[in-house]
Amino acid sequence: MDGGSAIAQFLPLILIFVIMYFLLIRPQQKKAKEHRAMIAALRRGDQVVTQGGLIVKVSKVKDDNEVEVELAEGIKVRVIRNTIAQVMNKTEPAKN
């Protein structure tokens, strides 16, 4: 009888963990995966929004960690890829 009552005592905790996983943890992992895919697909000419709220155009993809963006005509700055919150306009891939 003790084994059955021990399982019954832990059942609510297990159910709470399962519910938390499907309502909180899994959607966050999915959103993070989508963000990584969006960042990896950045290319020159894309119009993006930074986490600071600036709408900029990607002028050069430097390396895995940073891109060069153009704020205005002739004003270019380097930003960390992870600070890009959203891609507004995608450019078409160049045809070879």
Secondary structure, 3 states (H helix, E strand, C coil): CHHHHHHHHHHHHHHHHHHHHHHHHHHHHHHHHHHHHHHHCCCCCCEEEECCCCEEEEEEECCCCEEEEEEECCEEEEEEHHHEEEEEECCCCCCC
